[in-house]
Amino acid sequence: MAGALQGKTVFITGASRGIGLAIGLECAKAGANIVIAAKSAEPHPALPGTIYTAASEIEALGVKALPLVCDIRFEDQVEDAVQKAVDRFGGIDILVNNASAIFPRGVLDTPMKRFDLMHQVNTRGTYLVSQKCLPHLLKASNPHVLNLSPPLDMAQKWFAPHTAYSMAKFGMSLCVLGMAGEFADQGVAFNALWPRTAIATAAIANILAGEEGMKMCRTTQILADAALLIFKKNSREFTGNFLIDDTFLYSQGITDFDQYKMDQDQQLLPDFFVPDDGYPSPPGVEVMDIPLGS
């Protein structure tokens, strides 16, 4: 797929590591310049990577990267990052709203500062970055916005264990629902992408599953592959979709899902928020029937 995004500019929040970085690397392989908008300017003792190490990985693929310190809770920082991206590359073609905060606890165990952080980053941050990028996306030839958020499945089981986190995460999906409708006539695509299984990231290792649980995850590459296929689609025709990674990839002709397993001998751990209906597993894909984090 080299060259599929040649010369385009992709603005990714939270791209210093994990899923955001994986999508950035895949888009870079396809010829895109990557804007890395994240808070990680200094190494974190428990989390790998900074915006600068991410930029080095991306530029090693022969494209340009722009690392920007940006906390998406703050409007002035987002405005500054967007302007620097446009000044450097001349515009923005694709936005990936990947930055997210997670604290999956019950009501009595969720301090309000955690509630506020999740809503400021997930829902408000996604809305804010989308709003500031839109004037430039509206000038692009095939503009896409992709939110890393789940299908809108209003089932009590997704809210009861962690109401605050679920509200914040589904808020990102509500942005897709509303903005896809609002900007359909202008040709800006808004879609959501979500993994069927847990993905091997630092957040999974540190917060939910531990090192053993990482063996039951898929790699970030599955979301990167899906994202690139989304960005290749006509933005006027492919918008307002809520996609599960392997269901979407299977619809696009991908049949080898073992390539994404961290450990071929382990069963896969399910992610939150995957609806029971409408998103069938591809043939041969089996996922454990236990809640993530249990």
C-alpha positions in Angstrom: 0.0 0.0 0.0 3.0 2.3 -0.2 2.0 5.6 -1.6 -1.7 5.4 -0.8 -1.4 8.5 1.4 1.5 10.1 -0.4 2.0 13.8 0.6 -1.0 13.8 2.9 -0.8 15.0 6.5 -2.2 12.9 9.4 -2.7 14.6 12.8 -2.8 12.0 15.6 -3.5 12.7 19.3 -1.7 10.5 21.8 0.7 9.2 19.1 3.8 8.9 21.2 3.2 5.2 21.8 0.7 2.3 21.5 -2.2 2.4 19.0 -1.6 6.0 18.0 2.0 5.4 17.1 1.1 2.2 15.3 -1.4 4.1 13.1 1.2 6.8 12.5 3.8 4.3 11.4 1.3 2.6 9.0 0.3 5.9 7.5 4.0 6.9 7.2 4.6 3.7 5.2 1.9 4.8 2.9 3.6 8.1 2.3 1.9 10.5 4.8 3.6 13.1 7.0 2.6 12.6 10.6 1.8 15.2 13.3 2.4 13.6 16.8 0.3 15.6 19.2 0.8 14.3 22.8 1.9 15.2 26.3 4.9 12.9 26.4 7.9 15.2 26.0 9.9 13.4 28.7 10.3 9.7 29.3 7.8 8.1 31.7 9.1 5.5 34.2 6.2 3.1 33.4 5.3 4.1 29.8 7.6 3.7 26.8 8.2 6.4 24.2 7.9 10.2 23.8 6.8 12.4 21.0 10.5 12.6 19.9 11.2 8.9 19.9 7.9 8.4 17.9 9.0 11.1 15.4 12.4 9.3 15.0 10.6 6.0 14.2 8.3 7.7 11.7 11.1 9.6 9.9 13.1 6.5 9.6 10.4 5.4 7.1 11.3 8.3 4.8 8.6 10.8 5.6 8.4 13.9 7.8 7.1 13.9 11.4 6.2 16.9 13.6 6.4 16.2 17.3 4.2 18.7 19.3 3.7 18.9 23.0 -0.1 19.1 23.3 -2.5 18.5 26.2 -5.8 18.2 24.4 -7.7 19.4 27.5 -6.5 23.0 26.7 -7.9 24.9 23.8 -4.9 27.2 23.4 -2.6 24.2 23.1 -4.8 22.5 20.5 -5.1 25.7 18.5 -1.3 26.1 18.6 -0.6 22.5 17.6 -3.1 22.7 14.7 -1.6 26.0 13.5 2.0 24.6 13.7 0.9 21.5 11.7 -0.6 23.7 9.0 2.4 26.0 8.9 4.7 23.0 8.5 2.7 20.9 6.0 0.2 23.2 4.4 -2.9 21.6 5.7 -4.5 18.6 7.5 -6.0 15.7 5.5 -6.7 13.1 8.3 -7.4 13.4 12.0 -7.1 10.5 14.4 -8.6 11.1 17.8 -6.7 8.4 19.7 -5.8 10.1 23.0 -7.9 8.7 25.8 -7.9 8.4 29.6 -9.1 5.2 31.4 -10.1 4.5 34.9 -12.6 1.6 34.9 -14.0 1.7 38.4 -17.4 1.8 40.0 -19.1 5.0 41.2 -17.9 4.9 44.8 -14.3 4.2 43.7 -14.1 7.0 41.1 -12.7 10.3 42.5 -14.1 13.3 40.7 -10.7 14.3 39.5 -10.6 11.0 37.5 -14.1 11.6 36.2 -13.1 15.1 35.1 -9.9 13.8 33.4 -11.7 11.1 31.4 -14.4 13.6 30.2 -11.9 16.3 29.5 -9.6 14.0 27.4 -12.1 11.6 25.8 -15.3 13.4 25.0 -14.3 17.1 25.3 -10.8 16.6 23.9 -12.1 14.7 20.8 -14.7 17.4 20.2 -12.1 20.2 20.6 -9.5 18.7 18.3 -12.1 17.9 15.7 -13.4 21.4 15.9 -10.0 23.0 15.4 -8.9 20.7 12.6 -12.2 21.0 10.7 -11.5 24.3 8.9 -8.4 22.6 7.3 -10.1 19.2 6.8 -12.8 21.0 4.8 -10.1 22.1 2.3 -8.7 18.5 1.9 -9.5 16.3 -1.1 -10.5 13.2 0.9 -10.7 14.2 4.5 -11.2 11.6 7.2 -11.6 11.8 11.0 -11.2 8.5 12.9 -12.1 8.2 16.6 -10.8 5.2 18.6 -14.2 4.6 20.2 -16.8 1.9 20.4 -20.1 1.2 18.6 -23.0 3.0 20.3 -24.5 0.0 22.1 -26.6 1.3 25.0 -26.5 -1.9 27.1 -26.5 -1.6 30.9 -23.6 -4.1 31.1 -21.2 -1.7 29.5 -22.1 1.1 32.0 -22.8 -0.6 35.4 -19.1 -1.7 36.2 -17.6 1.7 35.3 -20.2 4.4 34.5 -17.8 7.3 34.3 -15.4 5.6 31.9 -18.2 4.4 29.7 -19.8 7.8 29.6 -16.5 9.4 28.5 -15.7 6.7 25.9 -19.2 6.7 24.4 -19.0 10.5 24.2 -16.3 10.0 21.6 -18.7 7.9 19.6 -21.4 10.4 19.9 -19.1 12.9 18.2 -18.9 10.5 15.3 -22.7 10.2 15.2 -23.3 13.9 15.2 -20.4 15.1 13.1 -20.8 12.5 10.4 -24.3 13.9 9.9 -23.4 17.5 10.2 -20.5 17.3 7.7 -21.8 14.7 5.3 -22.6 17.2 2.6 -19.1 18.8 2.9 -17.5 15.4 2.4 -15.6 15.0 5.7 -15.9 11.4 6.9 -16.2 10.6 10.6 -15.9 7.0 11.6 -15.2 5.0 14.8 -12.9 2.0 15.1 -12.7 -0.3 18.1 -10.9 -3.6 18.8 -12.8 -6.9 19.5 -10.0 -8.0 21.8 -7.7 -6.4 24.3 -4.7 -4.8 22.5 -1.1 -5.1 23.8 -0.5 -1.6 25.1 1.1 -0.2 28.2 -2.4 0.7 29.5 -3.5 -2.9 29.3 -0.3 -4.1 31.1 -0.4 -1.4 33.8 -4.1 -1.0 34.5 -6.1 -4.1 33.4 -4.4 -7.3 32.6 -0.7 -7.3 33.7 2.1 -9.0 31.8 0.4 -12.4 31.7 -2.7 -10.8 30.2 -0.6 -9.2 27.5 -0.1 -12.7 26.0 -3.9 -12.9 25.5 -3.9 -9.6 23.4 -3.6 -8.7 19.8 -0.9 -6.3 18.6 -1.6 -2.7 17.7 -1.0 -3.6 14.1 -4.6 -4.8 13.6 -5.9 -1.3 14.3 -3.2 0.3 12.1 -4.1 -2.0 9.2 -7.8 -1.2 9.6 -7.2 2.5 9.9 -5.2 2.7 6.6 -8.0 0.8 4.8 -10.5 3.4 6.1 -8.4 6.3 5.0 -8.2 4.9 1.5 -12.0 5.0 1.1 -14.0 7.9 -0.5 -14.8 10.2 2.4 -18.1 11.1 0.8 -19.2 7.5 0.7 -17.7 5.9 3.8 -18.8 7.9 6.9 -20.8 7.4 10.1 -19.6 3.9 10.5 -18.9 2.2 13.9 -16.4 -0.5 13.1 -15.0 -3.5 15.0 -11.4 -4.1 13.8 -11.6 -7.8 12.6 -15.1 -7.6 11.3 -14.1 -4.7 9.1 -10.8 -6.2 8.0 -12.6 -9.5 7.1 -15.1 -7.5 5.0 -12.1 -6.1 3.1 -10.6 -9.5 2.3 -8.3 -10.1 5.3 -8.5 -13.7 6.5 -5.3 -14.3 8.5 -6.0 -13.0 12.0 -3.4 -15.2 13.7 -0.8 -12.7 12.5 -2.1 -10.2 15.1 -1.9 -12.5 18.2 0.8 -11.8 20.8 1.0 -15.5 21.6 -0.4 -18.1 19.2 -1.0 -20.6 22.1 -3.2 -18.2 24.1 -6.9 -17.5 23.8 -7.9 -13.9 23.2 -9.1 -11.6 25.9 -12.3 -9.6 24.9 -12.4 -5.8 25.0 -15.1 -3.7 26.5 -18.0 -2.5 24.5 -18.2 -5.0 21.7 -21.9 -5.5 20.9 -23.4 -9.0 21.0 -25.1 -8.6 17.7 -24.1 -7.1 14.3 -20.4 -7.6 14.5 -19.7 -11.4 14.0 -16.3 -12.7 14.6 -14.4 -13.8 11.4 -14.2 -17.5 10.8 -11.7 -19.1 13.1 -11.5 -16.2 15.6 -12.4 -17.3 19.2 -12.5 -14.9 22.1 -12.7 -15.8 25.8 -16.1 -15.3 27.4 -14.9 -13.2 30.4 -14.9 -9.5 31.0 -11.7 -7.5 30.5 -10.2 -6.6 33.8 -11.9 -9.4 35.8 
